[in-house]
Amino acid sequence: MAKTTDPQLIARLREESERTKDDPFPEGVRPVRPNRSQVYSVRLSAEEQARVQSVADAMHLPASTLVRSWILDRLDQESA
């Protein structure tokens, strides 16, 4: 998992995504999403939530993506 992100790359990908959002998928391609059907609810204090959000903002990520990556990284460590 990358520890930092390139703001220019993110801007470029965001622009491309917005520009092509209504384009049809190429022939023979079907959109898929990872099977992420289980939702966990986690209680954090306001201070803890602010700390998570601060780290997520610094990495230009949604907080949920950051927390998911932390969980998956830890699961990888536990199984190593």
LINQUI-V741418 format. One record per pair of residues at least 4 apart in sequence whose ideal C-beta (glycine too) atoms are under 6 Angstrom apart, sorted by the first residue. I is the first residue (numbers start at 1). J is the second residue. D is the distance in whole Angstrom. If there is no record, write none. Layout:
I;J;D
I;J;D
This chain:
1;69;5
1;73;6
5;10;6
5;59;6
5;60;5
10;60;5
25;29;5
44;48;4
44;49;5
52;63;5
53;63;5
56;61;5
56;63;4
56;66;4
61;65;5
61;66;5
